[in-house]
């Protein structure tokens, strides 16, 4: 029975890590997309006469 609760504890800990990592990845992706959007606006300004 003790082994089962240890397994659940580990799973919860890993789940928290996964959620935290996902948040960090989402923030990185958002920043990258913002930069890409700015670059596309500049490119459009250069390409249009």
CHARMM-style PDB file with segment names, atoms N, HN, CA, C and O in Angstrom:
ATOM      1  N   UNK     1       0.829  -1.205   0.000  1.00  0.00      PROA
ATOM      2  CA  UNK     1       0.000   0.000   0.000  1.00  0.00      PROA
ATOM      3  C   UNK     1       0.865   1.258   0.000  1.00  0.00      PROA
ATOM      4  O   UNK     1       0.530   2.254  -0.641  1.00  0.00      PROA
ATOM      5  N   UNK     2       1.984   1.201   0.727  1.00  0.00      PROA
ATOM      6  HN  UNK     2       2.256   0.392   1.248  1.00  0.00      PROA
ATOM      7  CA  UNK     2       2.878   2.357   0.815  1.00  0.00      PROA
ATOM      8  C   UNK     2       3.486   2.674  -0.555  1.00  0.00      PROA
ATOM      9  O   UNK     2       3.643   3.839  -0.918  1.00  0.00      PROA
ATOM     10  N   UNK     3       3.823   1.634  -1.303  1.00  0.00      PROA
ATOM     11  HN  UNK     3       3.695   0.687  -1.008  1.00  0.00      PROA
ATOM     12  CA  UNK     3       4.406   1.834  -2.631  1.00  0.00      PROA
ATOM     13  C   UNK     3       3.423   2.570  -3.546  1.00  0.00      PROA
ATOM     14  O   UNK     3       3.825   3.418  -4.343  1.00  0.00      PROA
ATOM     15  N   UNK     4       2.153   2.245  -3.429  1.00  0.00      PROA
ATOM     16  HN  UNK     4       1.826   1.556  -2.782  1.00  0.00      PROA
ATOM     17  CA  UNK     4       1.141   2.901  -4.258  1.00  0.00      PROA
ATOM     18  C   UNK     4       1.057   4.396  -3.967  1.00  0.00      PROA
ATOM     19  O   UNK     4       0.984   5.203  -4.894  1.00  0.00      PROA
ATOM     20  N   UNK     5       1.066   4.775  -2.676  1.00  0.00      PROA
ATOM     21  HN  UNK     5       1.125   4.119  -1.924  1.00  0.00      PROA
ATOM     22  CA  UNK     5       0.978   6.205  -2.374  1.00  0.00      PROA
ATOM     23  C   UNK     5       2.245   6.940  -2.789  1.00  0.00      PROA
ATOM     24  O   UNK     5       2.174   8.115  -3.151  1.00  0.00      PROA
ATOM     25  N   UNK     6       3.388   6.293  -2.749  1.00  0.00      PROA
ATOM     26  HN  UNK     6       3.446   5.339  -2.455  1.00  0.00      PROA
ATOM     27  CA  UNK     6       4.630   6.920  -3.217  1.00  0.00      PROA
ATOM     28  C   UNK     6       4.536   7.181  -4.719  1.00  0.00      PROA
ATOM     29  O   UNK     6       4.995   8.213  -5.209  1.00  0.00      PROA
ATOM     30  N   UNK     7       3.952   6.260  -5.426  1.00  0.00      PROA
ATOM     31  HN  UNK     7       3.579   5.421  -5.028  1.00  0.00      PROA
ATOM     32  CA  UNK     7       3.787   6.392  -6.870  1.00  0.00      PROA
ATOM     33  C   UNK     7       2.874   7.576  -7.197  1.00  0.00      PROA
ATOM     34  O   UNK     7       3.162   8.354  -8.107  1.00  0.00      PROA
ATOM     35  N   UNK     8       1.788   7.707  -6.460  1.00  0.00      PROA
ATOM     36  HN  UNK     8       1.554   7.075  -5.721  1.00  0.00      PROA
ATOM     37  CA  UNK     8       0.865   8.823  -6.658  1.00  0.00      PROA
ATOM     38  C   UNK     8       1.571  10.140  -6.360  1.00  0.00      PROA
ATOM     39  O   UNK     8       1.399  11.119  -7.087  1.00  0.00      PROA
ATOM     40  N   UNK     9       2.376  10.167  -5.275  1.00  0.00      PROA
ATOM     41  HN  UNK     9       2.515   9.373  -4.684  1.00  0.00      PROA
ATOM     42  CA  UNK     9       3.107  11.381  -4.899  1.00  0.00      PROA
ATOM     43  C   UNK     9       4.055  11.789  -6.024  1.00  0.00      PROA
ATOM     44  O   UNK     9       4.119  12.961  -6.395  1.00  0.00      PROA
ATOM     45  N   UNK    10       4.779  10.831  -6.556  1.00  0.00      PROA
ATOM     46  HN  UNK    10       4.726   9.879  -6.254  1.00  0.00      PROA
ATOM     47  CA  UNK    10       5.700  11.113  -7.657  1.00  0.00      PROA
ATOM     48  C   UNK    10       4.943  11.642  -8.880  1.00  0.00      PROA
ATOM     49  O   UNK    10       5.381  12.590  -9.531  1.00  0.00      PROA
ATOM     50  N   UNK    11       3.827  11.031  -9.172  1.00  0.00      PROA
ATOM     51  HN  UNK    11       3.470  10.261  -8.643  1.00  0.00      PROA
ATOM     52  CA  UNK    11       3.039  11.456 -10.325  1.00  0.00      PROA
ATOM     53  C   UNK    11       2.566  12.898 -10.164  1.00  0.00      PROA
ATOM     54  O   UNK    11       2.618  13.679 -11.114  1.00  0.00      PROA
ATOM     55  N   UNK    12       2.106  13.254  -8.967  1.00  0.00      PROA
ATOM     56  HN  UNK    12       2.064  12.620  -8.195  1.00  0.00      PROA
ATOM     57  CA  UNK    12       1.654  14.624  -8.716  1.00  0.00      PROA
ATOM     58  C   UNK    12       2.799  15.603  -8.889  1.00  0.00      PROA
ATOM     59  O   UNK    12       2.631  16.676  -9.470  1.00  0.00      PROA
ATOM     60  N   UNK    13       3.975  15.225  -8.378  1.00  0.00      PROA
ATOM     61  HN  UNK    13       4.112  14.354  -7.906  1.00  0.00      PROA
ATOM     62  CA  UNK    13       5.154  16.086  -8.482  1.00  0.00      PROA
ATOM     63  C   UNK    13       5.523  16.286  -9.956  1.00  0.00      PROA
ATOM     64  O   UNK    13       5.813  17.404 -10.382  1.00  0.00      PROA
ATOM     65  N   UNK    14       5.510  15.224 -10.708  1.00  0.00      PROA
ATOM     66  HN  UNK    14       5.274  14.316 -10.362  1.00  0.00      PROA
ATOM     67  CA  UNK    14       5.831  15.324 -12.140  1.00  0.00      PROA
ATOM     68  C   UNK    14       4.787  16.126 -12.892  1.00  0.00      PROA
ATOM     69  O   UNK    14       5.112  16.872 -13.815  1.00  0.00      PROA
ATOM     70  N   UNK    15       3.539  15.972 -12.497  1.00  0.00      PROA
ATOM     71  HN  UNK    15       3.276  15.365 -11.746  1.00  0.00      PROA
ATOM     72  CA  UNK    15       2.475  16.736 -13.136  1.00  0.00      PROA
ATOM     73  C   UNK    15       2.692  18.228 -12.919  1.00  0.00      PROA
ATOM     74  O   UNK    15       2.529  19.024 -13.845  1.00  0.00      PROA
ATOM     75  N   UNK    16       3.060  18.610 -11.695  1.00  0.00      PROA
ATOM     76  HN  UNK    16       3.192  17.964 -10.943  1.00  0.00      PROA
ATOM     77  CA  UNK    16       3.340  20.020 -11.395  1.00  0.00      PROA
ATOM     78  C   UNK    16       4.498  20.523 -12.243  1.00  0.00      PROA
ATOM     79  O   UNK    16       4.442  21.631 -12.777  1.00  0.00      PROA
ATOM     80  N   UNK    17       5.544  19.717 -12.370  1.00  0.00      PROA
ATOM     81  HN  UNK    17       5.589  18.817 -11.937  1.00  0.00      PROA
ATOM     82  CA  UNK    17       6.695  20.108 -13.190  1.00  0.00      PROA
ATOM     83  C   UNK    17       6.253  20.290 -14.641  1.00  0.00      PROA
ATOM     84  O   UNK    17       6.658  21.243 -15.307  1.00  0.00      PROA
ATOM     85  N   UNK    18       5.426  19.376 -15.120  1.00  0.00      PROA
ATOM     86  HN  UNK    18       5.097  18.602 -14.580  1.00  0.00      PROA
ATOM     87  CA  UNK    18       4.972  19.436 -16.509  1.00  0.00      PROA
ATOM     88  C   UNK    18       4.162  20.708 -16.753  1.00  0.00      PROA
ATOM     89  O   UNK    18       4.347  21.383 -17.766  1.00  0.00      PROA
ATOM     90  N   UNK    19       3.272  21.029 -15.829  1.00  0.00      PROA
ATOM     91  HN  UNK    19       3.121  20.481 -15.006  1.00  0.00      PROA
ATOM     92  CA  UNK    19       2.451  22.235 -15.968  1.00  0.00      PROA
ATOM     93  C   UNK    19       3.335  23.474 -15.975  1.00  0.00      PROA
ATOM     94  O   UNK    19       3.125  24.385 -16.775  1.00  0.00      PROA
ATOM     95  N   UNK    20       4.327  23.510 -15.080  1.00  0.00      PROA
ATOM     96  HN  UNK    20       4.497  22.769 -14.430  1.00  0.00      PROA
ATOM     97  CA  UNK    20       5.250  24.644 -15.008  1.00  0.00      PROA
ATOM     98  C   UNK    20       6.039  24.766 -16.309  1.00  0.00      PROA
ATOM     99  O   UNK    20       6.166  25.863 -16.855  1.00  0.00      PROA
ATOM    100  N   UNK    21       6.561  23.665 -16.802  1.00  0.00      PROA
ATOM    101  HN  UNK    21       6.458  22.775 -16.359  1.00  0.00      PROA
ATOM    102  CA  UNK    21       7.322  23.679 -18.047  1.00  0.00      PROA
ATOM    103  C   UNK    21       6.449  24.113 -19.220  1.00  0.00      PROA
ATOM    104  O   UNK    21       6.907  24.836 -20.105  1.00  0.00      PROA
ATOM    105  N   UNK    22       5.215  23.679 -19.228  1.00  0.00      PROA
ATOM    106  HN  UNK    22       4.843  23.092 -18.510  1.00  0.00      PROA
ATOM    107  CA  UNK    22       4.301  24.060 -20.302  1.00  0.00      PROA
ATOM    108  C   UNK    22       4.067  25.565 -20.288  1.00  0.00      PROA
ATOM    109  O   UNK    22       4.037  26.203 -21.340  1.00  0.00      PROA
ATOM    110  N   UNK    23       3.900  26.135 -19.090  1.00  0.00      PROA
ATOM    111  HN  UNK    23       3.925  25.617 -18.235  1.00  0.00      PROA
ATOM    112  CA  UNK    23       3.709  27.580 -18.986  1.00  0.00      PROA
ATOM    113  C   UNK    23       4.920  28.320 -19.538  1.00  0.00      PROA
ATOM    114  O   UNK    23       4.774  29.310 -20.255  1.00  0.00      PROA
ATOM    115  N   UNK    24       6.110  27.843 -19.206  1.00  0.00      PROA
ATOM    116  HN  UNK    24       6.229  27.039 -18.624  1.00  0.00      PROA
ATOM    117  CA  UNK    24       7.335  28.477 -19.688  1.00  0.00      PROA
ATOM    118  C   UNK    24       7.419  28.369 -21.210  1.00  0.00      PROA
ATOM    119  O   UNK    24       7.780  29.333 -21.885  1.00  0.00      PROA
ATOM    120  N   UNK    25       7.086  27.202 -21.745  1.00  0.00      PROA
ATOM    121  HN  UNK    25       6.792  26.419 -21.197  1.00  0.00      PROA
ATOM    122  CA  UNK    25       7.116  27.013 -23.191  1.00  0.00      PROA
ATOM    123  C   UNK    25       6.106  27.920 -23.891  1.00  0.00      PROA
ATOM    124  O   UNK    25       6.393  28.480 -24.948  1.00  0.00      PROA
ATOM    125  N   UNK    26       4.942  28.057 -23.302  1.00  0.00      PROA
ATOM    126  HN  UNK    26       4.710  27.602 -22.442  1.00  0.00      PROA
ATOM    127  CA  UNK    26       3.908  28.916 -23.876  1.00  0.00      PROA
ATOM    128  C   UNK    26       4.387  30.356 -23.919  1.00  0.00      PROA
ATOM    129  O   UNK    26       4.175  31.056 -24.909  1.00  0.00      PROA
ATOM    130  N   UNK    27       5.033  30.803 -22.848  1.00  0.00      PROA
ATOM    131  HN  UNK    27       5.206  30.234 -22.043  1.00  0.00      PROA
ATOM    132  CA  UNK    27       5.550  32.173 -22.795  1.00  0.00      PROA
ATOM    133  C   UNK    27       6.625  32.375 -23.858  1.00  0.00      PROA
ATOM    134  O   UNK    27       6.641  33.403 -24.535  1.00  0.00      PROA
ATOM    135  N   UNK    28       7.517  31.407 -24.007  1.00  0.00      PROA
ATOM    136  HN  UNK    28       7.504  30.572 -23.457  1.00  0.00      PROA
ATOM    137  CA  UNK    28       8.569  31.498 -25.024  1.00  0.00      PROA
ATOM    138  C   UNK    28       7.962  31.556 -26.419  1.00  0.00      PROA
ATOM    139  O   UNK    28       8.390  32.339 -27.266  1.00  0.00      PROA
ATOM    140  N   UNK    29       6.958  30.714 -26.643  1.00  0.00      PROA
ATOM    141  HN  UNK    29       6.610  30.077 -25.955  1.00  0.00      PROA
ATOM    142  CA  UNK    29       6.302  30.685 -27.950  1.00  0.00      PROA
ATOM    143  C   UNK    29       5.615  32.010 -28.230  1.00  0.00      PROA
ATOM    144  O   UNK    29       5.681  32.522 -29.347  1.00  0.00      PROA
ATOM    145  N   UNK    30       4.956  32.569 -27.220  1.00  0.00      PROA
ATOM    146  HN  UNK    30       4.903  32.153 -26.312  1.00  0.00      PROA
ATOM    147  CA  UNK    30       4.256  33.847 -27.382  1.00  0.00      PROA
ATOM    148  C   UNK    30       5.259  34.945 -27.744  1.00  0.00      PROA
ATOM    149  O   UNK    30       4.999  35.752 -28.637  1.00  0.00      PROA
ATOM    150  N   UNK    31       6.389  34.977 -27.064  1.00  0.00      PROA
ATOM    151  HN  UNK    31       6.600  34.321 -26.339  1.00  0.00      PROA
ATOM    152  CA  UNK    31       7.424  35.971 -27.340  1.00  0.00      PROA
ATOM    153  C   UNK    31       7.949  35.808 -28.766  1.00  0.00      PROA
ATOM    154  O   UNK    31       8.119  36.790 -29.488  1.00  0.00      PROA
ATOM    155  N   UNK    32       8.201  34.575 -29.161  1.00  0.00      PROA
ATOM    156  HN  UNK    32       8.063  33.776 -28.575  1.00  0.00      PROA
ATOM    157  CA  UNK    32       8.693  34.317 -30.518  1.00  0.00      PROA
ATOM    158  C   UNK    32       7.668  34.754 -31.559  1.00  0.00      PROA
ATOM    159  O   UNK    32       8.033  35.329 -32.584  1.00  0.00      PROA
ATOM    160  N   UNK    33       6.397  34.489 -31.307  1.00  0.00      PROA
ATOM    161  HN  UNK    33       6.100  34.021 -30.474  1.00  0.00      PROA
ATOM    162  CA  UNK    33       5.351  34.881 -32.253  1.00  0.00      PROA
ATOM    163  C   UNK    33       5.220  36.403 -32.329  1.00  0.00      PROA
ATOM    164  O   UNK    33       4.974  36.947 -33.405  1.00  0.00      PROA
ATOM    165  N   UNK    34       5.379  37.091 -31.202  1.00  0.00      PROA
ATOM    166  HN  UNK    34       5.579  36.649 -30.327  1.00  0.00      PROA
ATOM    167  CA  UNK    34       5.342  38.559 -31.207  1.00  0.00      PROA
ATOM    168  C   UNK    34       6.470  39.113 -32.069  1.00  0.00      PROA
ATOM    169  O   UNK    34       6.257  40.030 -32.862  1.00  0.00      PROA
ATOM    170  N   UNK    35       7.668  38.558 -31.914  1.00  0.00      PROA
ATOM    171  HN  UNK    35       7.841  37.813 -31.270  1.00  0.00      PROA
ATOM    172  CA  UNK    35       8.812  39.019 -32.706  1.00  0.00      PROA
ATOM    173  C   UNK    35       8.587  38.736 -34.183  1.00  0.00      PROA
ATOM    174  O   UNK    35       8.912  39.563 -35.035  1.00  0.00      PROA
ATOM    175  N   UNK    36       8.030  37.570 -34.486  1.00  0.00      PROA
ATOM    176  HN  UNK    36       7.766  36.899 -33.794  1.00  0.00      PROA
ATOM    177  CA  UNK    36       7.747  37.220 -35.872  1.00  0.00      PROA
ATOM    178  C   UNK    36       6.723  38.188 -36.465  1.00  0.00      PROA
ATOM    179  O   UNK    36       6.853  38.608 -37.614  1.00  0.00      PROA
ATOM    180  N   UNK    37       5.707  38.539 -35.678  1.00  0.00      PROA
ATOM    181  HN  UNK    37       5.601  38.197 -34.744  1.00  0.00      PROA
ATOM    182  CA  UNK    37       4.685  39.492 -36.127  1.00  0.00      PROA
ATOM    183  C   UNK    37       5.285  40.851 -36.433  1.00  0.00      PROA
ATOM    184  O   UNK    37       4.943  41.468 -37.442  1.00  0.00      PROA
ATOM    185  N   UNK    38       6.183  41.327 -35.566  1.00  0.00      PROA
ATOM    186  HN  UNK    38       6.460  40.825 -34.746  1.00  0.00      PROA
ATOM    187  CA  UNK    38       6.849  42.618 -35.795  1.00  0.00      PROA
ATOM    188  C   UNK    38       7.682  42.565 -37.070  1.00  0.00      PROA
ATOM    189  O   UNK    38       7.667  43.500 -37.870  1.00  0.00      PROA
ATOM    190  N   UNK    39       8.409  41.462 -37.253  1.00  0.00      PROA
ATOM    191  HN  UNK    39       8.420  40.702 -36.603  1.00  0.00      PROA
ATOM    192  CA  UNK    39       9.258  41.304 -38.435  1.00  0.00      PROA
ATOM    193  C   UNK    39       8.412  41.289 -39.705  1.00  0.00      PROA
ATOM    194  O   UNK    39       8.793  41.876 -40.718  1.00  0.00      PROA
ATOM    195  N   UNK    40       7.253  40.610 -39.648  1.00  0.00      PROA
ATOM    196  HN  UNK    40       6.943  40.133 -38.825  1.00  0.00      PROA
ATOM    197  CA  UNK    40       6.371  40.553 -40.818  1.00  0.00      PROA
ATOM    198  C   UNK    40       5.826  41.940 -41.166  1.00  0.00      PROA
ATOM    199  O   UNK    40       5.691  42.269 -42.344  1.00  0.00      PROA
ATOM    200  N   UNK    41       5.511  42.756 -40.158  1.00  0.00      PROA
ATOM    201  HN  UNK    41       5.620  42.489 -39.200  1.00  0.00      PROA
ATOM    202  CA  UNK    41       5.029  44.121 -40.409  1.00  0.00      PROA
ATOM    203  C   UNK    41       6.115  44.945 -41.094  1.00  0.00      PROA
ATOM    204  O   UNK    41       5.840  45.684 -42.039  1.00  0.00      PROA
ATOM    205  N   UNK    42       7.358  44.811 -40.607  1.00  0.00      PROA
ATOM    206  HN  UNK    42       7.581  44.210 -39.839  1.00  0.00      PROA
ATOM    207  CA  UNK    42       8.473  45.543 -41.219  1.00  0.00      PROA
ATOM    208  C   UNK    42       8.658  45.096 -42.664  1.00  0.00      PROA
ATOM    209  O   UNK    42       8.842  45.920 -43.560  1.00  0.00      PROA
ATOM    210  N   UNK    43       8.609  43.797 -42.879  1.00  0.00      PROA
ATOM    211  HN  UNK    43       8.460  43.127 -42.151  1.00  0.00      PROA
ATOM    212  CA  UNK    43       8.796  43.244 -44.217  1.00  0.00      PROA
ATOM    213  C   UNK    43       7.694  43.743 -45.152  1.00  0.00      PROA
ATOM    214  O   UNK    43       7.966  44.097 -46.299  1.00  0.00      PROA
ATOM    215  N   UNK    44       6.472  43.770 -44.675  1.00  0.00      PROA
ATOM    216  HN  UNK    44       6.250  43.482 -43.743  1.00  0.00      PROA
ATOM    217  CA  UNK    44       5.344  44.241 -45.483  1.00  0.00      PROA
ATOM    218  C   UNK    44       5.531  45.718 -45.837  1.00  0.00      PROA
ATOM    219  O   UNK    44       5.227  46.132 -46.955  1.00  0.00      PROA
ATOM    220  N   UNK    45       6.023  46.501 -44.896  1.00  0.00      PROA
ATOM    221  HN  UNK    45       6.269  46.164 -43.987  1.00  0.00      PROA
ATOM    222  CA  UNK    45       6.283  47.920 -45.138  1.00  0.00      PROA
ATOM    223  C   UNK    45       7.356  48.128 -46.193  1.00  0.00      PROA
ATOM    224  O   UNK    45       7.270  49.059 -46.993  1.00  0.00      PROA
ATOM    225  N   UNK    46       8.359  47.274 -46.200  1.00  0.00      PROA
ATOM    226  HN  UNK    46       8.430  46.517 -45.550  1.00  0.00      PROA
ATOM    227  CA  UNK    46       9.449  47.376 -47.175  1.00  0.00      PROA
ATOM    228  C   UNK    46       8.961  46.917 -48.553  1.00  0.00      PROA
ATOM    229  O   UNK    46       9.302  47.520 -49.570  1.00  0.00      PROA
ATOM    230  N   UNK    47       8.163  45.849 -48.579  1.00  0.00      PROA
ATOM    231  HN  UNK    47       7.885  45.358 -47.752  1.00  0.00      PROA
ATOM    232  CA  UNK    47       7.720  45.254 -49.845  1.00  0.00      PROA
ATOM    233  C   UNK    47       6.669  46.103 -50.564  1.00  0.00      PROA
ATOM    234  O   UNK    47       6.603  46.094 -51.793  1.00  0.00      PROA
ATOM    235  N   UNK    48       5.844  46.841 -49.802  1.00  0.00      PROA
ATOM    236  HN  UNK    48       5.898  46.848 -48.804  1.00  0.00      PROA
ATOM    237  CA  UNK    48       4.804  47.643 -50.465  1.00  0.00      PROA
ATOM    238  C   UNK    48       5.347  49.018 -50.825  1.00  0.00      PROA
ATOM    239  O   UNK    48       5.939  49.688 -49.978  1.00  0.00      PROA
ATOM    240  N   UNK    49       5.157  49.440 -52.046  1.00  0.00      PROA
ATOM    241  HN  UNK    49       4.676  48.896 -52.733  1.00  0.00      PROA
ATOM    242  CA  UNK    49       5.680  50.746 -52.469  1.00  0.00      PROA
ATOM    243  C   UNK    49       4.899  51.912 -51.863  1.00  0.00      PROA
ATOM    244  OT1 UNK    49       5.220  53.072 -52.126  1.00  0.00      PROA
TER     245      UNK     49
END
